[in-house]
């Protein structure tokens, strides 16, 4: 396994650990913004640099035609999209893929805090 792949896997493990801690501490039922703020705090405690609502421009033939803002970016590498919905669906996966294209990143974690047991999916883009 190369160093980049090992790094992203370790980063993913750190984020998933933080997600589980937030879920276990807060439980289900809060709004997405509450989980976003709690996850930012937990990632900071774990020594991971994270930013909320980073803005990525969507370019078309050299012109900005819009902006995309995933919920979090961790270590300027891993995107995290948070949901509080009954079920994750294809539209959520497509949203993550669009964030990855706009940001020129390769991996996004899609996290759903709606249920008592948090769920997540890895969404990867091969550029």
TIMI-2910 file (N, C-alpha, C, CB; in pm, 1 decimal, decimal comma, always signed):
<rs>
+----------+----------+----------+----------+----------+----------+----------+----------+----------+----------+----------+----------+------+
!      n_x !      n_y !      n_z !     ca_x !     ca_y !     ca_z !      c_x !      c_y !      c_z !     cb_x !     cb_y !     cb_z ! resn !
+----------+----------+----------+----------+----------+----------+----------+----------+----------+----------+----------+----------+------+
!    +85,3 !   -117,8 !     +0,0 !     +0,0 !     +0,0 !     +0,0 !    +89,4 !   +123,5 !     +0,0 !    -96,8 !     +0,2 !   +122,8 !  Unk !
!    +60,4 !   +217,4 !    -91,1 !   +144,7 !   +336,6 !    -96,5 !   +110,0 !   +432,5 !    +17,5 !   +129,2 !   +407,3 !   -232,3 !  Unk !
!   +198,1 !   +530,1 !    +40,9 !   +183,2 !   +621,5 !   +153,7 !    +55,9 !   +704,0 !   +144,7 !   +302,6 !   +713,1 !   +162,0 !  Unk !
!    +18,9 !   +749,0 !    +22,7 !   -102,0 !   +829,8 !     +7,3 !   -226,9 !   +751,0 !    +44,6 !   -113,6 !   +880,8 !   -136,1 !  Unk !
!   -233,2 !   +626,2 !     +0,0 !   -349,5 !   +542,4 !    +29,4 !   -356,8 !   +512,2 !   +178,8 !   -343,9 !   +411,2 !    -51,8 !  Unk !
!   -240,8 !   +484,2 !   +239,7 !   -237,3 !   +459,1 !   +383,5 !   -283,5 !   +583,4 !   +458,8 !    -95,1 !   +417,9 !   +428,7 !  Unk !
!   -237,8 !   +700,7 !   +417,0 !   -274,3 !   +825,7 !   +482,1 !   -425,2 !   +850,1 !   +476,3 !   -200,0 !   +941,9 !   +417,4 !  Unk !
!   -486,2 !   +832,0 !   +360,2 !   -630,6 !   +856,3 !   +347,2 !   -709,1 !   +753,1 !   +426,5 !   -673,6 !   +853,2 !   +199,1 !  Unk !
!   -659,5 !   +629,0 !   +432,6 !   -727,6 !   +526,4 !   +512,4 !   -719,8 !   +558,9 !   +661,2 !   -666,2 !   +387,8 !   +485,4 !  Unk !
!   -605,0 !   +604,7 !   +707,1 !   -590,8 !   +644,2 !   +847,3 !   -678,1 !   +765,1 !   +879,5 !   -444,1 !   +675,4 !   +879,5 !  Unk !
!   -681,7 !   +859,9 !   +788,0 !   -765,7 !   +978,2 !   +806,0 !   -913,2 !   +938,2 !   +811,1 !   -741,4 !  +1080,0 !   +692,1 !  Unk !
!   -952,9 !   +847,9 !   +723,8 !  -1091,0 !   +798,3 !   +722,4 !  -1124,7 !   +731,5 !   +855,2 !  -1112,3 !   +699,2 !   +605,7 !  Unk !
!  -1034,3 !   +650,5 !   +907,8 !  -1055,8 !   +584,9 !  +1037,1 !  -1071,7 !   +687,7 !  +1148,5 !   -939,3 !   +490,0 !  +1069,2 !  Unk !
!   -991,1 !   +792,3 !  +1144,9 !  -1000,3 !   +898,2 !  +1245,8 !  -1137,2 !   +965,2 !  +1239,9 !   -888,4 !  +1002,9 !  +1225,5 !  Unk !
!  -1182,2 !   +996,8 !  +1119,3 !  -1311,4 !  +1064,4 !  +1103,9 !  -1425,4 !   +972,2 !  +1146,3 !  -1331,6 !  +1110,5 !   +958,0 !  Unk !
!  -1420,9 !   +846,4 !  +1106,8 !  -1527,5 !   +753,0 !  +1145,2 !  -1530,1 !   +735,0 !  +1297,6 !  -1507,8 !   +615,5 !  +1074,9 !  Unk !
!  -1413,8 !   +729,0 !  +1360,2 !  -1409,1 !   +722,3 !  +1506,3 !  -1473,9 !   +844,0 !  +1570,5 !  -1265,4 !   +709,6 !  +1553,7 !  Unk !
!  -1446,4 !   +961,3 !  +1512,8 !  -1507,0 !  +1084,9 !  +1563,1 !  -1658,3 !  +1085,2 !  +1540,7 !  -1443,5 !  +1207,1 !  +1494,9 !  Unk !
!  -1701,4 !  +1036,5 !  +1426,2 !  -1845,2 !  +1027,0 !  +1395,3 !  -1915,3 !   +937,2 !  +1497,1 !  -1867,2 !   +972,3 !  +1251,5 !  Unk !
!  -1855,0 !   +822,9 !  +1527,4 !  -1914,3 !   +730,0 !  +1623,8 !  -1921,5 !   +793,7 !  +1762,2 !  -1833,3 !   +599,0 !  +1629,7 !  Unk !
!  -1816,3 !   +864,9 !  +1800,4 !  -1816,2 !   +932,9 !  +1930,8 !  -1927,4 !  +1037,7 !  +1937,8 !  -1679,2 !   +999,5 !  +1956,9 !  Unk !
!  -1943,0 !  +1117,1 !  +1833,0 !  -2049,2 !  +1218,3 !  +1829,9 !  -2186,0 !  +1151,0 !  +1838,1 !  -2039,0 !  +1304,7 !  +1701,4 !  Unk !
!  -2204,6 !  +1045,2 !  +1761,3 !  -2332,0 !   +973,3 !  +1762,1 !  -2361,4 !   +913,4 !  +1899,4 !  -2331,3 !   +863,2 !  +1656,1 !  Unk !
!  -2261,8 !   +851,1 !  +1960,2 !  -2281,7 !   +790,6 !  +2092,0 !  -2310,3 !   +895,3 !  +2199,2 !  -2159,4 !   +709,2 !  +2131,1 !  Unk !
!  -2249,5 !  +1012,5 !  +2185,4 !  -2266,7 !  +1117,9 !  +2285,2 !  -2398,7 !  +1192,6 !  +2268,4 !  -2151,3 !  +1215,9 !  +2277,4 !  Unk !
!  -2431,9 !  +1229,3 !  +2145,3 !  -2552,5 !  +1308,7 !  +2121,7 !  -2676,5 !  +1224,9 !  +2093,4 !  -2529,4 !  +1401,8 !  +2007,3 !  Unk !
!  -2657,7 !  +1108,1 !  +2033,5 !  -2772,9 !  +1028,8 !  +1992,0 !  -2836,9 !  +1087,8 !  +1867,0 !  -2875,8 !  +1020,1 !  +2105,1 !  Unk !
!  -2951,3 !  +1035,3 !  +1832,1 !  -3023,0 !  +1080,0 !  +1712,5 !  -3119,4 !  +1192,8 !  +1747,2 !  -3099,4 !   +962,6 !  +1647,9 !  Unk !
!  -3162,2 !  +1265,6 !  +1644,5 !  -3269,7 !  +1362,4 !  +1662,9 !  -3233,4 !  +1508,6 !  +1650,4 !  -3327,7 !  +1342,2 !  +1792,2 !  Unk !
!  -3105,8 !  +1540,4 !  +1643,8 !  -3067,0 !  +1680,3 !  +1629,2 !  -3062,4 !  +1720,5 !  +1482,3 !  -2931,0 !  +1705,2 !  +1695,0 !  Unk !
!  -3055,2 !  +1849,7 !  +1459,2 !  -3039,1 !  +1900,3 !  +1323,3 !  -2896,0 !  +1877,5 !  +1276,3 !  -3075,4 !  +2050,3 !  +1315,9 !  Unk !
!  -2879,5 !  +1875,1 !  +1146,0 !  -2749,4 !  +1850,8 !  +1083,1 !  -2641,2 !  +1946,3 !  +1135,6 !  -2761,6 !  +1864,8 !   +931,3 !  Unk !
!  -2675,0 !  +2073,0 !  +1154,3 !  -2577,5 !  +2173,4 !  +1198,0 !  -2519,3 !  +2139,4 !  +1334,9 !  -2642,2 !  +2311,8 !  +1202,1 !  Unk !
!  -2599,5 !  +2081,8 !  +1423,3 !  -2551,8 !  +2041,7 !  +1555,9 !  -2445,0 !  +1933,4 !  +1541,6 !  -2669,4 !  +1991,0 !  +1644,0 !  Unk !
!  -2471,1 !  +1834,7 !  +1456,1 !  -2373,1 !  +1728,2 !  +1434,4 !  -2246,8 !  +1782,5 !  +1367,0 !  -2434,3 !  +1615,8 !  +1349,0 !  Unk !
!  -2264,0 !  +1876,9 !  +1277,0 !  -2148,3 !  +1938,4 !  +1211,1 !  -2057,6 !  +2004,9 !  +1314,2 !  -2194,2 !  +2041,9 !  +1105,5 !  Unk !
!  -2115,7 !  +2083,9 !  +1402,5 !  -2036,9 !  +2154,2 !  +1504,1 !  -1973,4 !  +2056,4 !  +1603,0 !  -2124,9 !  +2254,7 !  +1579,3 !  Unk !
!  -2048,6 !  +1953,2 !  +1641,7 !  -1994,3 !  +1853,6 !  +1734,0 !  -1880,1 !  +1776,1 !  +1668,3 !  -2104,9 !  +1756,7 !  +1780,2 !  Unk !
!  -1895,7 !  +1742,3 !  +1541,0 !  -1790,6 !  +1669,4 !  +1470,9 !  -1666,0 !  +1755,4 !  +1453,9 !  -1840,8 !  +1622,0 !  +1334,5 !  Unk !
!  -1683,3 !  +1882,3 !  +1425,7 !  -1568,0 !  +1974,0 !  +1421,1 !  -1493,2 !  +1973,4 !  +1554,2 !  -1614,2 !  +2117,9 !  +1386,8 !  Unk !
!  -1568,4 !  +1979,0 !  +1662,8 !  -1507,2 !  +1979,0 !  +1796,3 !  -1433,7 !  +1847,7 !  +1821,4 !  -1614,3 !  +2001,8 !  +1905,4 !  Unk !
!  -1497,9 !  +1735,2 !  +1789,4 !  -1436,2 !  +1604,4 !  +1814,1 !  -1311,1 !  +1584,9 !  +1729,5 !  -1536,2 !  +1492,1 !  +1785,6 !  Unk !
!  -1315,4 !  +1629,3 !  +1605,2 !  -1196,2 !  +1618,2 !  +1519,7 !  -1082,3 !  +1703,1 !  +1574,6 !  -1228,8 !  +1660,9 !  +1375,1 !  Unk !
!  -1114,1 !  +1819,9 !  +1625,9 !  -1012,3 !  +1905,6 !  +1687,2 !   -949,7 !  +1836,6 !  +1808,2 !  -1073,5 !  +2041,0 !  +1728,8 !  Unk !
!  -1032,3 !  +1774,3 !  +1891,3 !   -983,0 !  +1700,8 !  +2008,1 !   -887,2 !  +1590,3 !  +1964,0 !  -1101,0 !  +1640,8 !  +2089,0 !  Unk !
!   -916,6 !  +1528,4 !  +1849,9 !   -834,1 !  +1418,2 !  +1799,2 !   -714,0 !  +1466,4 !  +1717,4 !   -919,0 !  +1325,7 !  +1714,2 !  Unk !
!   -696,7 !  +1597,1 !  +1709,0 !   -580,0 !  +1652,7 !  +1641,2 !   -592,2 !  +1660,5 !  +1489,8 !   -461,0 !  +1572,3 !  +1675,2 !  Unk !
!   -713,4 !  +1649,7 !  +1437,7 !   -735,1 !  +1658,2 !  +1292,6 !   -782,6 !  +1798,5 !  +1256,8 !   -838,7 !  +1551,7 !  +1245,0 !  Unk !
!   -721,3 !  +1856,8 !  +1156,5 !   -759,2 !  +1990,4 !  +1109,5 !   -881,6 !  +1977,1 !  +1018,9 !   -640,3 !  +2059,9 !  +1033,5 !  Unk !
!   -988,3 !  +2046,2 !  +1054,1 !  -1111,6 !  +2038,8 !   +975,5 !  -1171,3 !  +2178,2 !   +961,0 !  -1213,7 !  +1942,4 !  +1041,5 !  Unk !
!  -1239,6 !  +2198,3 !   +849,4 !  -1307,0 !  +2326,1 !   +823,6 !  -1449,3 !  +2297,2 !   +778,4 !  -1230,4 !  +2410,6 !   +716,1 !  Unk !
!  -1540,6 !  +2384,6 !   +818,2 !  -1681,3 !  +2370,1 !   +781,4 !  -1714,2 !  +2452,4 !   +657,4 !  -1771,6 !  +2412,0 !   +897,8 !  Unk !
!  -1800,7 !  +2397,1 !   +575,0 !  -1856,3 !  +2465,6 !   +458,4 !  -1750,4 !  +2525,4 !   +365,3 !  -1948,6 !  +2574,3 !   +504,3 !  Unk !
!  -1647,7 !  +2448,7 !   +327,8 !  -1550,2 !  +2503,8 !   +232,6 !  -1618,4 !  +2526,8 !    +97,6 !  -1427,4 !  +2408,2 !   +216,4 !  Unk !
!  -1577,2 !  +2630,4 !    +28,7 !  -1640,3 !  +2665,8 !    -98,8 !  -1549,4 !  +2626,4 !   -214,8 !  -1671,9 !  +2817,5 !   -104,3 !  Unk !
!  -1605,8 !  +2550,3 !   -307,9 !  -1533,3 !  +2508,3 !   -427,4 !  -1607,8 !  +2558,2 !   -550,5 !  -1516,9 !  +2353,5 !   -431,6 !  Unk !
!  -1534,9 !  +2622,5 !   -638,7 !  -1595,0 !  +2676,6 !   -760,4 !  -1613,6 !  +2567,9 !   -865,1 !  -1509,1 !  +2789,6 !   -816,9 !  Unk !
!  -1725,1 !  +2575,8 !   -933,7 !  -1750,7 !  +2488,6 !  -1048,4 !  -1721,2 !  +2572,8 !  -1172,2 !  -1900,3 !  +2431,7 !  -1049,1 !  Unk !
!  -1624,1 !  +2526,4 !  -1249,8 !  -1582,9 !  +2601,5 !  -1367,8 !  -1639,4 !  +2538,3 !  -1494,5 !  -1430,1 !  +2609,1 !  -1375,8 !  Unk !
!  -1679,6 !  +2622,8 !  -1585,0 !  -1724,1 !  +2579,6 !  -1717,1 !  -1653,6 !  +2666,8 !  -1820,5 !  -1880,7 !  +2589,2 !  -1731,5 !  Unk !
!  -1567,5 !  +2604,8 !  -1898,2 !  -1490,2 !  +2675,4 !  -2000,7 !  -1423,4 !  +2799,9 !  -1943,2 !  -1580,5 !  +2714,1 !  -2118,7 !  Unk !
!  -1360,4 !  +2779,6 !  -1826,8 !  -1282,0 !  +2885,7 !  -1765,6 !  -1360,7 !  +2986,4 !  -1683,6 !  -1209,6 !  +2957,2 !  -1869,9 !  Unk !
!  -1489,8 !  +2969,5 !  -1670,7 !  -1572,7 !  +3063,6 !  -1593,3 !  -1640,7 !  +2992,2 !  -1477,8 !  -1678,4 !  +3130,4 !  -1683,6 !  Unk !
!  -1648,4 !  +3065,0 !  -1366,3 !  -1718,5 !  +3012,1 !  -1250,4 !  -1868,5 !  +3017,2 !  -1278,3 !  -1682,4 !  +3092,0 !  -1121,1 !  Unk !
!  -1934,0 !  +2900,9 !  -1271,0 !  -2078,4 !  +2894,7 !  -1295,3 !  -2154,8 !  +2854,8 !  -1169,2 !  -2108,8 !  +2795,8 !  -1408,0 !  Unk !
!  -2083,7 !  +2844,8 !  -1057,7 !  -2149,3 !  +2809,8 !   -932,1 !  -2047,2 !  +2764,5 !   -830,0 !  -2254,2 !  +2700,7 !   -954,0 !  Unk !
!  -2094,1 !  +2746,7 !   -709,5 !  -2008,9 !  +2701,1 !   -600,7 !  -2073,6 !  +2582,1 !   -531,7 !  -1982,7 !  +2814,8 !   -499,8 !  Unk !
!  -1991,7 !  +2492,4 !   -486,2 !  -2037,0 !  +2377,5 !   -408,5 !  -1972,1 !  +2384,4 !   -271,5 !  -2003,0 !  +2242,9 !   -480,1 !  Unk !
!  -2048,5 !  +2352,1 !   -167,0 !  -1999,1 !  +2359,6 !    -29,7 !  -2034,6 !  +2232,8 !    +46,7 !  -2056,7 !  +2482,9 !    +41,9 !  Unk !
!  -1943,5 !  +2136,5 !    +53,6 !  -1969,7 !  +2020,9 !   +138,6 !  -1968,6 !  +2064,6 !   +285,1 !  -1864,9 !  +1908,8 !   +113,7 !  Unk !
!  -2017,5 !  +1979,5 !   +373,1 !  -2025,6 !  +2017,4 !   +514,1 !  -1888,6 !  +2036,5 !   +577,6 !  -2102,5 !  +1912,9 !   +590,9 !  Unk !
!  -1795,0 !  +1944,0 !   +551,6 !  -1663,0 !  +1953,0 !   +611,9 !  -1555,4 !  +1908,6 !   +514,3 !  -1656,7 !  +1869,2 !   +738,8 !  Unk !
!  -1435,6 !  +1959,6 !   +536,8 !  -1316,1 !  +1904,2 !   +473,4 !  -1215,0 !  +1882,0 !   +585,8 !  -1258,4 !  +2000,3 !   +359,4 !  Unk !
!  -1155,4 !  +1762,4 !   +586,9 !  -1062,4 !  +1724,7 !   +692,9 !   -922,8 !  +1710,9 !   +633,0 !  -1106,7 !  +1592,1 !   +762,4 !  Unk !
!   -828,0 !  +1778,7 !   +696,6 !   -688,0 !  +1778,7 !   +652,6 !   -674,1 !  +1814,9 !   +504,3 !   -625,3 !  +1641,7 !   +678,3 !  Unk !
!   -762,9 !  +1901,0 !   +457,3 !   -762,8 !  +1948,7 !   +318,4 !   -765,0 !  +1832,9 !   +217,3 !   -639,7 !  +2036,6 !   +293,8 !  Unk !
!   -817,8 !  +1718,8 !   +259,4 !   -812,3 !  +1600,6 !   +174,4 !   -943,6 !  +1523,3 !   +167,8 !   -704,3 !  +1510,0 !   +222,6 !  Unk !
!  -1008,3 !  +1502,9 !   +281,2 !  -1126,5 !  +1417,9 !   +290,2 !  -1251,3 !  +1503,3 !   +308,8 !  -1112,5 !  +1317,1 !   +405,8 !  Unk !
!  -1345,9 !  +1490,7 !   +216,9 !  -1472,6 !  +1561,8 !   +229,2 !  -1567,4 !  +1479,5 !   +315,9 !  -1535,1 !  +1589,5 !    +89,3 !  Unk !
!  -1652,3 !  +1548,6 !   +391,6 !  -1751,6 !  +1482,2 !   +475,5 !  -1884,7 !  +1552,3 !   +451,8 !  -1710,9 !  +1485,5 !   +628,0 !  Unk !
!  -1984,6 !  +1474,8 !   +414,2 !  -2119,4 !  +1526,8 !   +392,2 !  -2211,2 !  +1463,4 !   +495,4 !  -2169,4 !  +1497,7 !   +246,3 !  Unk !
!  -2277,7 !  +1546,9 !   +574,1 !  -2363,5 !  +1500,2 !   +682,3 !  -2509,6 !  +1506,6 !   +642,0 !  -2340,1 !  +1582,4 !   +808,6 !  Unk !
!  -2583,6 !  +1407,2 !   +687,8 !  -2727,3 !  +1401,2 !   +662,4 !  -2799,0 !  +1359,1 !   +789,9 !  -2759,4 !  +1303,3 !   +546,3 !  Unk !
!  -2924,1 !  +1397,4 !   +800,0 !  -3016,3 !  +1350,7 !   +903,6 !  -3144,8 !  +1312,4 !   +830,7 !  -3042,1 !  +1461,7 !  +1016,3 !  Unk !
!  -3140,7 !  +1198,6 !   +763,8 !  -3251,2 !  +1154,6 !   +678,6 !  -3285,7 !  +1009,6 !   +711,1 !  -3214,9 !  +1169,9 !   +528,3 !  Unk !
!  -3407,9 !   +969,8 !   +676,3 !  -3452,1 !   +832,6 !   +701,1 !  -3360,5 !   +730,5 !   +633,9 !  -3595,2 !   +813,9 !   +651,9 !  Unk !
!  -3328,0 !   +754,0 !   +506,4 !  -3242,0 !   +663,1 !   +431,3 !  -3149,0 !   +743,0 !   +340,9 !  -3326,3 !   +563,8 !   +348,2 !  Unk !
!  -3024,6 !   +699,6 !   +330,5 !  -2935,5 !   +756,5 !   +229,6 !  -2981,3 !   +705,4 !    +93,9 !  -2785,1 !   +719,0 !   +257,1 !  Unk !
!  -2977,2 !   +791,4 !     -6,7 !  -3025,3 !   +751,7 !   -138,9 !  -2925,0 !   +793,0 !   -247,4 !  -3163,7 !   +814,4 !   -167,0 !  Unk !
!  -2956,8 !   +758,5 !   -370,0 !  -2867,2 !   +786,1 !   -482,4 !  -2839,5 !   +935,2 !   -498,5 !  -2926,3 !   +730,9 !   -610,9 !  Unk !
!  -2935,8 !  +1020,1 !   -466,4 !  -2914,8 !  +1164,2 !   -477,9 !  -2804,5 !  +1211,9 !   -383,5 !  -3044,9 !  +1239,3 !   -448,7 !  Unk !
!  -2796,6 !  +1150,7 !   -265,8 !  -2690,8 !  +1187,4 !   -171,7 !  -2554,1 !  +1143,6 !   -223,4 !  -2717,6 !  +1125,1 !    -34,2 !  Unk !
!  -2550,2 !  +1025,2 !   -284,2 !  -2425,0 !   +976,9 !   -343,3 !  -2383,4 !  +1069,2 !   -458,7 !  -2440,7 !   +829,7 !   -393,6 !  Unk !
!  -2479,8 !  +1107,7 !   -542,1 !  -2450,6 !  +1197,8 !   -653,8 !  -2400,3 !  +1332,9 !   -603,4 !  -2575,6 !  +1217,2 !   -740,9 !  Unk !
!  -2458,1 !  +1381,3 !   -495,5 !  -2413,7 !  +1507,1 !   -435,4 !  -2266,2 !  +1496,2 !   -395,6 !  -2501,3 !  +1543,2 !   -311,8 !  Unk !
!  -2228,7 !  +1385,9 !   -332,8 !  -2089,0 !  +1365,1 !   -293,3 !  -1997,4 !  +1360,8 !   -415,3 !  -2074,9 !  +1235,1 !   -212,7 !  Unk !
!  -2039,1 !  +1290,9 !   -519,7 !  -1957,7 !  +1284,5 !   -641,6 !  -1937,9 !  +1423,1 !   -701,4 !  -2022,6 !  +1191,6 !   -745,0 !  Unk !
!  -2042,2 !  +1505,5 !   -699,9 !  -2029,1 !  +1642,5 !   -750,8 !  -1933,0 !  +1724,3 !   -664,6 !  -2166,6 !  +1711,2 !   -755,9 !  Unk !
!  -1940,3 !  +1707,6 !   -533,0 !  -1845,0 !  +1775,9 !   -445,4 !  -1702,7 !  +1733,7 !   -476,8 !  -1877,0 !  +1747,4 !   -298,5 !  Unk !
!  -1682,5 !  +1605,0 !   -500,4 !  -1549,2 !  +1555,4 !   -532,3 !  -1499,1 !  +1613,7 !   -663,9 !  -1549,4 !  +1402,7 !   -539,1 !  Unk !
!  -1584,0 !  +1617,5 !   -764,2 !  -1543,3 !  +1675,4 !   -893,5 !  -1508,2 !  +1823,3 !   -878,0 !  -1655,7 !  +1658,4 !   -998,6 !  Unk !
!  -1592,2 !  +1896,4 !   -807,9 !  -1570,6 !  +2041,3 !   -791,9 !  -1444,6 !  +2070,9 !   -711,4 !  -1691,6 !  +2106,0 !   -723,6 !  Unk !
!  -1413,3 !  +1984,6 !   -616,5 !  -1299,8 !  +2009,9 !   -527,0 !  -1170,5 !  +1943,7 !   -572,5 !  -1333,1 !  +1962,5 !   -388,6 !  Unk !
!  -1179,6 !  +1859,8 !   -673,5 !  -1064,6 !  +1782,8 !   -721,4 !  -1007,3 !  +1694,4 !   -609,8 !   -955,5 !  +1877,6 !   -775,3 !  Unk !
!  -1095,9 !  +1639,0 !   -528,4 !  -1058,2 !  +1542,9 !   -424,2 !  -1105,1 !  +1404,6 !   -469,7 !  -1120,8 !  +1581,5 !   -283,8 !  Unk !
!  -1064,8 !  +1302,2 !   -394,0 !  -1093,8 !  +1165,1 !   -436,2 !  -1189,7 !  +1089,1 !   -345,4 !   -967,3 !  +1089,3 !   -445,4 !  Unk !
!  -1209,8 !  +1136,6 !   -221,8 !  -1290,1 !  +1058,8 !   -128,0 !  -1378,8 !  +1148,6 !    -43,6 !  -1200,4 !   +975,1 !    -38,2 !  Unk !
!  -1503,4 !  +1103,2 !    -28,5 !  -1600,3 !  +1173,0 !    +55,6 !  -1667,0 !  +1069,3 !   +146,4 !  -1707,0 !  +1250,1 !    -31,5 !  Unk !
!  -1684,6 !  +1105,2 !   +272,7 !  -1763,5 !  +1022,6 !   +363,7 !  -1902,3 !  +1081,7 !   +373,1 !  -1697,4 !  +1013,0 !   +504,3 !  Unk !
!  -2001,0 !  +1001,1 !   +343,8 !  -2141,1 !  +1039,8 !   +354,5 !  -2192,5 !   +980,0 !   +485,1 !  -2226,0 !   +990,6 !   +229,5 !  Unk !
!  -2234,4 !  +1065,6 !   +577,5 !  -2270,2 !  +1022,1 !   +713,0 !  -2415,1 !  +1058,6 !   +741,9 !  -2176,2 !  +1086,0 !   +818,6 !  Unk !
!  -2489,2 !   +961,6 !   +796,0 !  -2629,1 !   +984,0 !   +831,5 !  -2647,7 !   +964,8 !   +981,7 !  -2722,1 !   +888,5 !   +752,2 !  Unk !
!  -2684,0 !  +1072,6 !  +1051,2 !  -2703,8 !  +1070,2 !  +1195,8 !  -2849,5 !  +1048,5 !  +1236,6 !  -2653,9 !  +1198,5 !  +1255,4 !  Unk !
!  -2937,6 !  +1018,0 !  +1142,6 !  -3081,1 !  +1012,5 !  +1171,4 !  -3118,6 !   +900,7 !  +1268,6 !  -3157,8 !   +994,7 !  +1042,9 !  Unk !
!  -3053,9 !   +788,4 !  +1259,4 !  -3090,4 !   +671,8 !  +1340,4 !  -3001,5 !   +660,6 !  +1464,3 !  -3080,3 !   +543,3 !  +1256,6 !  Unk !
!  -3044,7 !   +576,0 !  +1556,4 !  -2966,6 !   +554,3 !  +1678,6 !  -2827,0 !   +501,8 !  +1645,2 !  -3039,2 !   +455,8 !  +1772,3 !  Unk !
!  -2816,4 !   +419,2 !  +1542,5 !  -2686,5 !   +369,7 !  +1497,2 !  -2647,5 !   +448,5 !  +1372,5 !  -2690,6 !   +214,8 !  +1467,9 !  Unk !
!  -2545,5 !   +530,7 !  +1385,2 !  -2500,8 !   +614,2 !  +1274,0 !  -2458,9 !   +525,8 !  +1156,8 !  -2383,8 !   +706,1 !  +1317,5 !  Unk !
!  -2483,4 !   +573,0 !  +1035,7 !  -2438,5 !   +499,2 !   +917,4 !  -2351,6 !   +589,8 !   +832,1 !  -2559,1 !   +445,8 !   +835,3 !  Unk !
!  -2260,3 !   +528,2 !   +758,3 !  -2173,4 !   +604,2 !   +668,7 !  -2141,9 !   +521,1 !   +546,6 !  -2043,7 !   +647,0 !   +739,8 !  Unk !
!  -2107,4 !   +593,4 !   +440,2 !  -2063,5 !   +531,6 !   +315,6 !  -1943,1 !   +608,6 !   +265,1 !  -2177,8 !   +529,4 !   +209,0 !  Unk !
!  -1850,0 !   +535,0 !   +208,2 !  -1736,7 !   +596,9 !   +141,3 !  -1775,8 !   +616,0 !     -5,7 !  -1605,6 !   +509,4 !   +156,0 !  Unk !
!  -1758,6 !   +737,5 !    -53,6 !  -1786,8 !   +767,7 !   -193,9 !  -1654,2 !   +810,1 !   -255,8 !  -1898,4 !   +880,6 !   -209,9 !  Unk !
!  -1609,6 !   +734,0 !   -354,6 !  -1478,9 !   +759,5 !   -415,3 !  -1494,7 !   +802,5 !   -560,2 !  -1389,7 !   +634,8 !   -406,5 !  Unk !
!  -1405,6 !   +888,3 !   -602,0 !  -1400,7 !   +936,5 !   -740,5 !  -1261,8 !   +906,6 !   -794,6 !  -1433,6 !  +1090,7 !   -750,0 !  Unk !
!  -1256,7 !   +834,7 !   -902,4 !  -1129,3 !   +806,4 !   -968,3 !  -1108,5 !   +909,9 !  -1077,0 !  -1125,9 !   +661,7 !  -1027,2 !  Unk !
!  -1014,7 !  +1000,3 !  -1052,5 !   -988,2 !  +1106,9 !  -1149,7 !   -887,2 !  +1061,6 !  -1251,9 !   -938,7 !  +1233,4 !  -1079,9 !  Unk !
+----------+----------+----------+----------+----------+----------+----------+----------+----------+----------+----------+----------+------+
</rs>
